[in-house]
Amino acid sequence: QVQLVESGGGLVQAGGSLRLSCAASGRSGSIYPMGWFRQAPGKEREFVAAISWSGSLTYYADFVKGRFTISRDNAKNTVYLQMNSLKSEDTAVYYCAAGRPLSRVTNRSRDYDYWGQGTQVTVSS
């Protein structure tokens, strides 16, 4: 069992930056591929970014390429999402998720078994 806790959300003006963190506890968090998803009001949850368990591979949704960066520190069992040049359409609840141990990085929510409670990101225009 893996527990995930997100932090770092908040209110920011358009063009600003935020850094989300996801702390993993329980069974070793360093062997899980990790992903970030988001859900805006009235919309389905969508993939944002993912990183392989080793950190060597990353995967981004087209709408965040060049603006968001996912990274991980396995010594701290923590995954980060650096979000720059934020837009009002980035407003959503952001969720951290852990995939299956040693599996490939993926953008499909069904491939992630553990989810955090989410952190709200609000971008004002």
Contacts in CASP RR format, 6 or more apart in sequence:
PFRMAT RR
TARGET T0000
AUTHOR 0000-0000-0000
METHOD contacts of the structure
MODEL  1
QVQLVESGGGLVQAGGSLRLSCAASGRSGSIYPMGWFRQAPGKEREFVAA
ISWSGSLTYYADFVKGRFTISRDNAKNTVYLQMNSLKSEDTAVYYCAAGR
PLSRVTNRSRDYDYWGQGTQVTVSS
1 26 0 8 1.000
1 27 0 8 1.000
1 114 0 8 1.000
2 24 0 8 1.000
2 25 0 8 1.000
2 26 0 8 1.000
2 27 0 8 1.000
2 29 0 8 1.000
2 32 0 8 1.000
2 98 0 8 1.000
2 113 0 8 1.000
2 114 0 8 1.000
3 24 0 8 1.000
3 25 0 8 1.000
3 26 0 8 1.000
3 114 0 8 1.000
3 116 0 8 1.000
4 22 0 8 1.000
4 23 0 8 1.000
4 24 0 8 1.000
4 96 0 8 1.000
4 97 0 8 1.000
4 98 0 8 1.000
4 114 0 8 1.000
4 115 0 8 1.000
4 116 0 8 1.000
5 22 0 8 1.000
5 23 0 8 1.000
5 25 0 8 1.000
5 116 0 8 1.000
5 117 0 8 1.000
6 20 0 8 1.000
6 21 0 8 1.000
6 22 0 8 1.000
6 94 0 8 1.000
6 95 0 8 1.000
6 96 0 8 1.000
6 116 0 8 1.000
6 117 0 8 1.000
6 118 0 8 1.000
6 119 0 8 1.000
7 20 0 8 1.000
7 21 0 8 1.000
7 22 0 8 1.000
7 23 0 8 1.000
7 119 0 8 1.000
8 18 0 8 1.000
8 19 0 8 1.000
8 20 0 8 1.000
8 21 0 8 1.000
8 119 0 8 1.000
9 18 0 8 1.000
9 20 0 8 1.000
9 94 0 8 1.000
9 119 0 8 1.000
9 120 0 8 1.000
9 121 0 8 1.000
10 18 0 8 1.000
10 119 0 8 1.000
10 120 0 8 1.000
10 121 0 8 1.000
10 122 0 8 1.000
11 122 0 8 1.000
11 123 0 8 1.000
11 124 0 8 1.000
12 18 0 8 1.000
12 86 0 8 1.000
12 121 0 8 1.000
12 122 0 8 1.000
12 123 0 8 1.000
12 124 0 8 1.000
13 123 0 8 1.000
13 124 0 8 1.000
14 86 0 8 1.000
14 87 0 8 1.000
14 88 0 8 1.000
14 123 0 8 1.000
14 124 0 8 1.000
14 125 0 8 1.000
15 84 0 8 1.000
15 85 0 8 1.000
15 86 0 8 1.000
15 87 0 8 1.000
15 123 0 8 1.000
16 84 0 8 1.000
16 85 0 8 1.000
16 86 0 8 1.000
16 123 0 8 1.000
17 82 0 8 1.000
17 83 0 8 1.000
17 84 0 8 1.000
17 85 0 8 1.000
17 86 0 8 1.000
18 83 0 8 1.000
18 86 0 8 1.000
18 121 0 8 1.000
19 80 0 8 1.000
19 81 0 8 1.000
19 82 0 8 1.000
19 83 0 8 1.000
20 36 0 8 1.000
20 80 0 8 1.000
20 81 0 8 1.000
20 83 0 8 1.000
20 94 0 8 1.000
20 96 0 8 1.000
20 119 0 8 1.000
20 121 0 8 1.000
21 78 0 8 1.000
21 79 0 8 1.000
21 80 0 8 1.000
22 34 0 8 1.000
22 36 0 8 1.000
22 78 0 8 1.000
22 79 0 8 1.000
22 80 0 8 1.000
22 81 0 8 1.000
22 96 0 8 1.000
22 116 0 8 1.000
23 76 0 8 1.000
23 77 0 8 1.000
23 78 0 8 1.000
24 32 0 8 1.000
24 34 0 8 1.000
24 77 0 8 1.000
24 78 0 8 1.000
24 79 0 8 1.000
24 98 0 8 1.000
25 77 0 8 1.000
28 77 0 8 1.000
29 74 0 8 1.000
29 77 0 8 1.000
29 98 0 8 1.000
30 53 0 8 1.000
30 74 0 8 1.000
30 77 0 8 1.000
31 53 0 8 1.000
31 101 0 8 1.000
31 102 0 8 1.000
32 53 0 8 1.000
32 98 0 8 1.000
32 99 0 8 1.000
32 100 0 8 1.000
32 101 0 8 1.000
32 114 0 8 1.000
33 50 0 8 1.000
33 51 0 8 1.000
33 52 0 8 1.000
33 53 0 8 1.000
33 98 0 8 1.000
33 99 0 8 1.000
33 100 0 8 1.000
33 103 0 8 1.000
33 104 0 8 1.000
33 105 0 8 1.000
33 106 0 8 1.000
34 50 0 8 1.000
34 51 0 8 1.000
34 53 0 8 1.000
34 70 0 8 1.000
34 72 0 8 1.000
34 79 0 8 1.000
34 96 0 8 1.000
34 97 0 8 1.000
34 98 0 8 1.000
34 99 0 8 1.000
35 47 0 8 1.000
35 48 0 8 1.000
35 49 0 8 1.000
35 50 0 8 1.000
35 51 0 8 1.000
35 70 0 8 1.000
35 79 0 8 1.000
35 96 0 8 1.000
35 97 0 8 1.000
35 98 0 8 1.000
35 99 0 8 1.000
35 105 0 8 1.000
35 112 0 8 1.000
36 48 0 8 1.000
36 49 0 8 1.000
36 50 0 8 1.000
36 70 0 8 1.000
36 79 0 8 1.000
36 81 0 8 1.000
36 94 0 8 1.000
36 95 0 8 1.000
36 96 0 8 1.000
36 97 0 8 1.000
37 45 0 8 1.000
37 46 0 8 1.000
37 47 0 8 1.000
37 48 0 8 1.000
37 94 0 8 1.000
37 95 0 8 1.000
37 97 0 8 1.000
37 109 0 8 1.000
37 112 0 8 1.000
38 45 0 8 1.000
38 46 0 8 1.000
38 48 0 8 1.000
38 90 0 8 1.000
38 92 0 8 1.000
38 93 0 8 1.000
38 94 0 8 1.000
38 95 0 8 1.000
38 121 0 8 1.000
39 45 0 8 1.000
39 46 0 8 1.000
39 92 0 8 1.000
39 93 0 8 1.000
39 95 0 8 1.000
40 89 0 8 1.000
40 91 0 8 1.000
40 92 0 8 1.000
40 93 0 8 1.000
43 92 0 8 1.000
45 95 0 8 1.000
45 109 0 8 1.000
46 61 0 8 1.000
47 61 0 8 1.000
47 107 0 8 1.000
47 108 0 8 1.000
47 109 0 8 1.000
48 60 0 8 1.000
48 61 0 8 1.000
48 64 0 8 1.000
48 68 0 8 1.000
48 81 0 8 1.000
48 94 0 8 1.000
49 58 0 8 1.000
49 59 0 8 1.000
49 60 0 8 1.000
49 61 0 8 1.000
49 64 0 8 1.000
49 68 0 8 1.000
49 69 0 8 1.000
49 70 0 8 1.000
49 81 0 8 1.000
50 58 0 8 1.000
50 59 0 8 1.000
50 70 0 8 1.000
50 105 0 8 1.000
50 106 0 8 1.000
50 107 0 8 1.000
51 57 0 8 1.000
51 58 0 8 1.000
51 59 0 8 1.000
51 70 0 8 1.000
51 71 0 8 1.000
51 72 0 8 1.000
51 79 0 8 1.000
51 105 0 8 1.000
52 58 0 8 1.000
52 104 0 8 1.000
52 105 0 8 1.000
53 101 0 8 1.000
53 102 0 8 1.000
53 103 0 8 1.000
55 71 0 8 1.000
55 72 0 8 1.000
55 74 0 8 1.000
57 105 0 8 1.000
58 70 0 8 1.000
58 105 0 8 1.000
59 105 0 8 1.000
59 106 0 8 1.000
59 107 0 8 1.000
60 66 0 8 1.000
60 68 0 8 1.000
60 70 0 8 1.000
61 107 0 8 1.000
64 83 0 8 1.000
67 83 0 8 1.000
67 84 0 8 1.000
67 85 0 8 1.000
67 86 0 8 1.000
68 81 0 8 1.000
68 82 0 8 1.000
68 83 0 8 1.000
68 84 0 8 1.000
69 81 0 8 1.000
69 82 0 8 1.000
69 84 0 8 1.000
70 79 0 8 1.000
70 80 0 8 1.000
70 81 0 8 1.000
70 82 0 8 1.000
71 79 0 8 1.000
71 80 0 8 1.000
71 82 0 8 1.000
72 78 0 8 1.000
72 79 0 8 1.000
72 80 0 8 1.000
73 80 0 8 1.000
79 96 0 8 1.000
81 94 0 8 1.000
83 90 0 8 1.000
83 121 0 8 1.000
86 121 0 8 1.000
86 123 0 8 1.000
87 123 0 8 1.000
88 123 0 8 1.000
88 124 0 8 1.000
88 125 0 8 1.000
89 123 0 8 1.000
90 121 0 8 1.000
90 123 0 8 1.000
91 121 0 8 1.000
91 122 0 8 1.000
91 123 0 8 1.000
92 120 0 8 1.000
92 121 0 8 1.000
93 118 0 8 1.000
93 119 0 8 1.000
93 120 0 8 1.000
93 121 0 8 1.000
94 118 0 8 1.000
94 119 0 8 1.000
94 120 0 8 1.000
94 121 0 8 1.000
95 115 0 8 1.000
95 116 0 8 1.000
95 117 0 8 1.000
95 118 0 8 1.000
96 115 0 8 1.000
96 116 0 8 1.000
96 118 0 8 1.000
97 109 0 8 1.000
97 112 0 8 1.000
97 114 0 8 1.000
97 115 0 8 1.000
97 116 0 8 1.000
98 112 0 8 1.000
98 113 0 8 1.000
98 114 0 8 1.000
98 115 0 8 1.000
99 106 0 8 1.000
99 111 0 8 1.000
99 112 0 8 1.000
99 113 0 8 1.000
99 114 0 8 1.000
100 111 0 8 1.000
100 113 0 8 1.000
103 111 0 8 1.000
106 112 0 8 1.000
END
